[in-house]
């Protein structure tokens, strides 16, 4: 839940910023709010091109179509019966098209799927226009045809027990809520800020339709929705630059940056998965990656204010600001025991791994070799750790302390592994 809120925070902030600047503070004249929205959409498109994230292009196209229709509506364009068909039909179709656009992925603007979706949206727009003008069913002013009556009935249908203070068909409100909720759940499940941004942008786009005849409000929400689409691009860029893709721990770059902020009292630990290479060779890289994820998850929960990082390969680093190495020892020993006791299920037809840090133990056979008996098909993964602080081995800088922690790590390896050694 906390991660999902962090994903949605930036898009929501963009929506609130656009509303505050363009509506509340009125920094931009009301006549120019619409142009601000188009400028925000252009900026979002440029960001998509820069980061090669074409998944946002189709939702931005739907937002542009919505704003264009609302601009006509606000200036007296599709008034009367025409307006009573175009805007409700757009509201009813928007959640479905938004869902399809969100599922398209980063396939390139000229890929088969994006072009197919663009064609379907264009076809829908043509059909709605023909229905609104009465070409398809021969309707005349004052005498709606069957298709116009169908749109009107869908717009008036009330599946919700209570009416919301929104000037949109209840069916459209329900569809948008379902699609937004699905995108948020997908964001949490797939660790995807982009899905959260698209959910917020959909809410903003539906708001544009709600304020269809109030140009400043509709324009402000359109600008906010466009920025909400672009905000996750910055989040993804940060994650790619600072978070390890496999373990989701911070990588070496943030480690080196955080080391510069340490004061005069701290401890640095280095850890290494025991016998990981032999384990990787025995079970394969896919299982090895799962082991690294498990170890990283345990290290991420280390106590004592420690912060874990993936240093590289099977090596990890942990910073303990304002802690002496002796104070960090108990927390390191606790996380070492947690990793050793976690167990890891291996689904593989390959033979058992060599004895050591990752050892297959089956029933009494495993207990006979001196290890705790675990469920069949599981392995025990262990980690060795070394910790150092200022003054260890004459170290004066964080970089030198890191080297001393690495030496202590190899001391732990030499002394039997699955242990913590202090420099």
C-alpha positions as CSV (number, residue, x, y, z in Angstrom):
1,X,0.0,0.0,0.0
2,X,2.8,2.4,0.9
3,X,4.5,1.7,-2.5
4,X,1.3,2.2,-4.3
5,X,0.8,5.6,-2.6
6,X,4.3,6.6,-3.6
7,X,3.5,5.7,-7.2
8,X,0.3,7.7,-7.2
9,X,1.7,10.7,-5.3
10,X,3.5,12.3,-8.2
11,X,0.6,12.1,-10.7
12,X,-1.8,13.4,-8.1
13,X,0.6,16.2,-7.4
14,X,0.7,17.1,-11.1
15,X,-3.1,17.2,-11.2
16,X,-3.3,19.4,-8.1
17,X,-0.6,21.6,-9.4
18,X,-2.3,22.3,-12.7
19,X,-5.6,23.0,-10.9
20,X,-4.0,25.3,-8.4
21,X,-2.0,27.3,-11.0
22,X,-4.7,27.5,-13.7
23,X,-7.9,27.7,-11.6
24,X,-7.2,28.8,-8.1
25,X,-4.3,31.3,-8.5
26,X,-5.3,32.2,-12.1
27,X,-1.7,32.9,-13.0
28,X,-2.6,32.1,-16.6
29,X,-5.5,34.1,-18.2
30,X,-8.7,32.1,-18.7
31,X,-8.4,32.4,-22.5
32,X,-5.0,30.8,-22.4
33,X,-5.8,27.8,-20.1
34,X,-6.7,25.7,-23.1
35,X,-3.3,26.5,-24.8
36,X,-1.6,25.5,-21.5
37,X,-3.3,22.1,-21.7
38,X,-2.1,21.6,-25.3
39,X,1.4,22.7,-24.2
40,X,1.3,20.1,-21.4
41,X,0.3,17.4,-23.8
42,X,3.1,18.4,-26.2
43,X,5.6,18.3,-23.3
44,X,4.3,14.8,-22.3
45,X,4.7,13.6,-25.9
46,X,8.3,14.9,-26.0
47,X,9.0,13.1,-22.7
48,X,7.6,9.9,-24.2
49,X,9.9,10.3,-27.2
50,X,12.9,11.1,-25.0
51,X,12.4,8.1,-22.8
52,X,11.1,5.8,-25.5
53,X,7.9,5.1,-23.7
54,X,5.3,4.9,-26.4
55,X,2.7,3.4,-24.1
56,X,1.5,6.9,-23.0
57,X,0.9,8.1,-26.6
58,X,-2.5,6.5,-27.0
59,X,-3.9,7.8,-23.7
60,X,-2.6,11.2,-24.6
61,X,-4.4,10.9,-27.9
62,X,-7.7,10.1,-26.1
63,X,-7.1,13.1,-23.8
64,X,-6.5,15.4,-26.8
65,X,-9.7,14.1,-28.4
66,X,-11.6,14.7,-25.2
67,X,-10.3,18.3,-24.8
68,X,-11.0,19.1,-28.5
69,X,-14.6,17.9,-28.1
70,X,-15.1,19.9,-24.9
71,X,-13.6,22.9,-26.7
72,X,-16.3,22.7,-29.3
73,X,-19.0,22.2,-26.7
74,X,-17.9,25.1,-24.7
75,X,-17.8,27.5,-27.7
76,X,-21.3,26.5,-28.8
77,X,-20.2,23.9,-31.4
78,X,-22.0,20.6,-30.8
79,X,-25.0,22.2,-29.0
80,X,-28.6,20.8,-28.6
81,X,-29.2,17.3,-29.8
82,X,-25.7,17.0,-31.2
83,X,-24.1,17.8,-27.9
84,X,-26.4,15.4,-26.1
85,X,-25.0,12.5,-28.2
86,X,-21.3,13.4,-28.6
87,X,-20.4,14.1,-25.0
88,X,-22.3,11.1,-23.4
89,X,-21.0,8.7,-26.1
90,X,-17.4,9.9,-25.5
91,X,-17.9,9.5,-21.7
92,X,-19.2,5.9,-22.2
93,X,-16.5,4.8,-24.6
94,X,-13.5,6.5,-22.9
95,X,-12.9,4.0,-20.1
96,X,-12.9,1.0,-22.5
97,X,-10.6,2.8,-24.9
98,X,-8.3,3.9,-22.0
99,X,-8.1,0.3,-20.8
100,X,-7.2,-0.9,-24.3
101,X,-4.6,1.8,-24.7
102,X,-3.1,1.0,-21.2
103,X,-2.6,-2.6,-22.3
104,X,-0.9,-1.8,-25.5
105,X,2.5,-1.5,-23.9
106,X,5.7,0.1,-25.3
107,X,5.3,-1.4,-28.8
108,X,6.3,1.7,-30.8
109,X,3.9,4.3,-32.3
110,X,3.8,2.6,-35.7
111,X,3.4,-1.0,-34.3
112,X,0.5,-3.1,-35.3
113,X,-1.3,-2.9,-31.9
114,X,-1.1,0.9,-31.5
115,X,-2.2,1.5,-35.2
116,X,-5.1,-0.9,-34.7
117,X,-6.2,0.8,-31.6
118,X,-5.9,4.2,-33.3
119,X,-8.0,3.0,-36.2
120,X,-10.7,1.6,-33.9
121,X,-10.9,4.9,-32.0
122,X,-11.2,6.8,-35.3
123,X,-13.9,4.4,-36.4
124,X,-15.8,5.0,-33.1
125,X,-15.5,8.8,-33.6
126,X,-16.9,8.5,-37.1
127,X,-19.8,6.4,-36.0
128,X,-20.6,8.7,-33.1
129,X,-20.6,11.7,-35.5
130,X,-22.9,9.9,-37.9
131,X,-25.2,9.0,-35.1
132,X,-25.2,12.5,-33.7
133,X,-26.0,14.0,-37.1
134,X,-28.8,11.5,-37.8
135,X,-27.1,10.1,-40.9
136,X,-27.3,6.5,-39.7
137,X,-30.9,6.4,-38.4
138,X,-32.6,9.3,-40.2
139,X,-33.2,11.3,-37.0
140,X,-34.2,14.9,-37.3
141,X,-34.2,17.8,-34.8
142,X,-36.8,17.1,-32.2
143,X,-37.3,13.5,-33.3
144,X,-34.3,11.3,-32.2
145,X,-33.7,8.1,-34.1
146,X,-33.2,4.6,-32.6
147,X,-29.4,5.0,-32.2
148,X,-29.7,8.4,-30.6
149,X,-32.3,7.0,-28.3
150,X,-29.9,4.2,-27.4
151,X,-27.2,6.6,-26.4
152,X,-29.7,8.7,-24.4
153,X,-31.0,5.6,-22.6
154,X,-27.4,4.4,-21.8
155,X,-26.6,7.9,-20.5
156,X,-29.7,8.0,-18.3
157,X,-29.3,4.4,-16.9
158,X,-28.6,4.5,-13.2
159,X,-26.9,1.3,-12.0
160,X,-25.5,3.0,-8.9
161,X,-27.7,3.2,-5.8
162,X,-26.9,6.9,-5.3
163,X,-26.1,9.6,-7.8
164,X,-22.7,11.2,-7.6
165,X,-22.4,15.0,-8.1
166,X,-20.8,14.5,-11.5
167,X,-22.4,15.5,-14.8
168,X,-21.5,12.2,-16.5
169,X,-23.5,9.0,-17.2
170,X,-23.5,6.7,-14.2
171,X,-22.4,3.9,-16.5
172,X,-19.4,6.0,-17.6
173,X,-18.5,6.8,-13.9
174,X,-18.7,3.1,-13.0
175,X,-16.6,2.1,-16.0
176,X,-13.9,4.7,-15.2
177,X,-13.8,3.6,-11.5
178,X,-13.4,0.0,-12.5
179,X,-10.6,0.7,-15.0
180,X,-8.8,3.1,-12.6
181,X,-9.0,0.5,-9.8
182,X,-7.7,-2.2,-12.0
183,X,-4.8,0.0,-13.1
184,X,-3.9,0.7,-9.4
185,X,-4.0,-3.0,-8.6
186,X,-1.8,-3.7,-11.6
187,X,0.6,-1.0,-10.4
188,X,0.9,-2.6,-7.0
189,X,1.3,-6.1,-8.4
190,X,3.8,-5.3,-11.2
191,X,5.6,-2.5,-9.3
192,X,4.7,-0.1,-12.1
193,X,4.4,3.7,-11.5
194,X,3.1,4.0,-15.1
195,X,-0.1,2.2,-14.3
196,X,-0.7,4.4,-11.3
197,X,-0.1,7.5,-13.5
198,X,-2.5,6.3,-16.1
199,X,-5.2,5.7,-13.4
200,X,-4.8,9.3,-12.2
201,X,-4.8,10.6,-15.7
202,X,-8.1,8.7,-16.5
203,X,-9.7,10.4,-13.5
204,X,-8.5,13.8,-14.8
205,X,-9.8,13.1,-18.3
206,X,-13.2,12.2,-17.0
207,X,-13.1,15.4,-15.1
208,X,-12.5,17.2,-18.3
209,X,-15.8,15.8,-19.6
210,X,-17.5,16.8,-16.3
211,X,-16.4,20.5,-16.9
212,X,-17.1,20.4,-20.6
213,X,-18.6,23.9,-20.8
214,X,-16.2,25.5,-18.3
215,X,-13.1,26.0,-20.4
216,X,-10.6,27.0,-17.6
217,X,-11.5,24.0,-15.4
218,X,-11.6,21.5,-18.2
219,X,-8.3,22.9,-19.5
220,X,-6.7,22.7,-16.1
221,X,-7.7,19.1,-15.6
222,X,-6.5,18.3,-19.1
223,X,-3.1,19.8,-18.4
224,X,-2.9,17.9,-15.1
225,X,-3.9,14.6,-16.8
226,X,-1.1,15.1,-19.4
227,X,1.5,15.8,-16.6
228,X,0.2,12.8,-14.7
229,X,1.0,10.7,-17.7
230,X,4.5,12.1,-17.9
231,X,5.3,12.0,-14.1
232,X,5.9,8.2,-14.0
233,X,8.5,8.6,-16.7
234,X,10.7,10.5,-14.2
235,X,9.9,7.9,-11.5
236,X,11.0,5.1,-13.9
237,X,14.1,7.0,-14.8
238,X,15.1,7.3,-11.2
239,X,14.4,3.6,-10.5
240,X,16.5,2.6,-13.5
241,X,19.3,4.8,-12.4
242,X,19.3,4.1,-8.7
243,X,17.5,0.8,-8.0
244,X,18.8,-2.6,-9.0
245,X,16.4,-4.1,-11.4
246,X,16.6,-7.7,-10.0
247,X,16.5,-7.1,-6.3
248,X,14.8,-3.7,-6.1
249,X,17.5,-2.6,-3.6
250,X,19.5,0.6,-4.2
251,X,22.5,0.0,-6.4
252,X,26.2,1.0,-6.1
253,X,25.5,4.6,-7.3
254,X,23.2,5.5,-4.4
255,X,25.5,3.6,-2.0
256,X,28.5,5.8,-3.0
257,X,26.3,8.9,-2.7
258,X,25.0,8.0,0.7
259,X,28.5,7.2,1.9
260,X,29.3,10.9,1.4
261,X,26.6,11.9,3.9
262,X,27.9,9.7,6.7
263,X,29.1,11.6,9.8
264,X,31.9,10.6,12.1
265,X,30.1,7.6,13.6
266,X,28.9,4.8,11.4
267,X,29.4,1.2,10.3
268,X,29.6,-0.4,6.9
269,X,29.0,-4.1,6.3
270,X,29.7,-6.2,3.2
271,X,27.9,-9.5,2.6
272,X,28.3,-12.3,0.1
273,X,26.1,-15.3,-0.6
274,X,28.1,-18.4,0.3
275,X,29.0,-20.8,-2.6
276,X,26.7,-18.8,-4.9
277,X,28.7,-19.7,-8.1
278,X,28.4,-23.4,-7.5
279,X,24.8,-23.0,-6.6
280,X,24.2,-21.0,-9.8
281,X,26.0,-23.6,-11.9
282,X,24.0,-26.5,-10.4
283,X,20.5,-25.0,-10.6
284,X,20.8,-22.4,-13.3
285,X,20.7,-18.6,-13.4
286,X,16.9,-18.3,-13.0
287,X,17.0,-20.1,-9.6
288,X,20.1,-18.1,-8.8
289,X,18.2,-14.9,-9.4
290,X,15.4,-16.0,-7.1
291,X,17.9,-16.7,-4.4
292,X,19.3,-13.1,-4.8
293,X,15.8,-11.7,-4.5
294,X,15.2,-13.7,-1.3
295,X,18.5,-12.6,0.2
296,X,17.8,-9.0,-0.8
297,X,14.3,-9.1,0.7
298,X,15.8,-10.2,4.0
299,X,18.6,-7.7,4.0
300,X,16.1,-5.0,3.3
301,X,14.5,-5.7,6.6
302,X,17.8,-5.4,8.6
303,X,17.3,-3.6,11.9
304,X,19.4,-1.0,13.7
305,X,18.6,1.7,11.1
306,X,20.7,-0.2,8.5
307,X,20.1,0.4,4.7
308,X,20.9,-2.4,2.3
309,X,22.3,-2.0,-1.2
310,X,23.3,-4.4,-4.0
311,X,27.0,-3.9,-4.5
312,X,27.2,-6.2,-7.5
313,X,26.8,-9.9,-8.4
314,X,26.0,-11.7,-5.1
315,X,27.6,-9.0,-3.0
316,X,25.6,-6.6,-0.8
317,X,26.5,-3.6,1.3
318,X,24.7,-2.3,4.4
319,X,25.2,1.2,5.9
320,X,24.5,1.9,9.6
321,X,24.6,5.7,10.2
322,X,25.3,6.7,13.8
323,X,26.1,3.1,14.8
324,X,29.4,1.6,16.0
325,X,30.4,-1.7,14.4
326,X,29.8,-3.5,17.7
327,X,26.2,-2.1,17.7
328,X,25.7,-3.3,14.2
329,X,26.9,-6.8,14.9
330,X,23.7,-8.0,16.6
331,X,21.5,-6.8,13.7
332,X,23.8,-8.4,11.1
333,X,23.8,-11.6,13.0
334,X,20.0,-11.5,13.2
335,X,19.6,-11.0,9.4
336,X,22.2,-13.7,8.8
337,X,20.1,-16.2,10.8
338,X,16.9,-15.1,9.1
339,X,18.4,-15.9,5.7
340,X,19.8,-19.3,6.9
341,X,16.4,-20.2,8.4
342,X,14.2,-19.0,5.5
343,X,14.7,-22.0,3.2
344,X,14.2,-21.8,-0.5
345,X,12.1,-24.2,-2.6
346,X,14.0,-25.4,-5.7
347,X,11.9,-26.7,-8.6
348,X,14.6,-28.4,-10.6
349,X,15.4,-31.8,-12.0
350,X,19.1,-31.2,-11.6
351,X,21.2,-33.0,-8.9
352,X,21.7,-31.6,-5.5
353,X,24.2,-28.7,-5.0
354,X,27.5,-29.2,-3.4
355,X,27.8,-28.9,0.3
356,X,28.3,-25.5,1.8
357,X,26.3,-22.3,1.7
358,X,23.5,-23.6,-0.5
359,X,22.9,-27.2,0.4
360,X,20.0,-29.5,-0.4
361,X,18.7,-31.3,2.7
362,X,16.1,-34.0,2.5
363,X,14.6,-35.5,5.6
364,X,17.0,-37.6,7.7
365,X,19.7,-37.5,5.1
366,X,20.0,-33.8,5.5
367,X,20.0,-34.1,9.3
368,X,22.6,-36.8,9.1
369,X,24.9,-34.4,7.3
370,X,24.7,-32.0,10.3
371,X,22.1,-29.5,9.0
372,X,18.5,-28.9,10.1
373,X,16.0,-31.1,8.3
374,X,13.9,-29.2,5.8
375,X,11.0,-30.0,3.5
376,X,12.0,-32.1,0.4
377,X,13.2,-29.9,-2.5
378,X,14.3,-27.0,-0.4
379,X,17.8,-25.5,0.0
380,X,19.4,-23.6,2.8
381,X,21.1,-20.4,1.6
382,X,23.6,-18.7,3.9
383,X,25.5,-15.4,3.8
384,X,28.8,-14.3,5.2
385,X,29.3,-10.7,6.4
386,X,32.1,-8.4,7.4
387,X,31.6,-5.1,9.2
388,X,34.0,-2.1,9.8
389,X,33.9,1.5,11.0
390,X,36.1,4.5,11.1
391,X,39.5,3.6,12.5
392,X,39.2,-0.1,11.5
393,X,42.6,-1.0,10.0
394,X,43.5,2.7,10.0
395,X,40.5,3.6,7.7
396,X,39.6,7.3,7.8
397,X,37.2,7.7,4.9
398,X,34.0,5.8,4.0
399,X,35.7,4.3,1.0
400,X,38.5,3.0,3.1
401,X,36.0,1.6,5.7
402,X,34.3,-0.2,2.8
403,X,37.6,-1.9,1.9
404,X,38.1,-2.9,5.5
405,X,34.5,-4.4,5.6
406,X,35.4,-6.3,2.5
407,X,38.5,-7.7,4.2
408,X,36.4,-8.7,7.2
409,X,34.0,-10.5,4.8
410,X,36.8,-12.6,3.3
411,X,37.9,-13.3,6.9
412,X,34.4,-14.7,7.5
413,X,34.6,-16.8,4.4
414,X,38.0,-18.2,5.5
415,X,36.7,-19.0,9.0
416,X,33.9,-21.2,7.7
417,X,31.2,-19.0,6.2
418,X,27.7,-18.3,7.5
419,X,29.1,-15.9,10.1
420,X,29.8,-12.2,10.8
421,X,33.3,-10.9,11.4
422,X,34.4,-7.5,12.6
423,X,37.4,-5.7,11.1
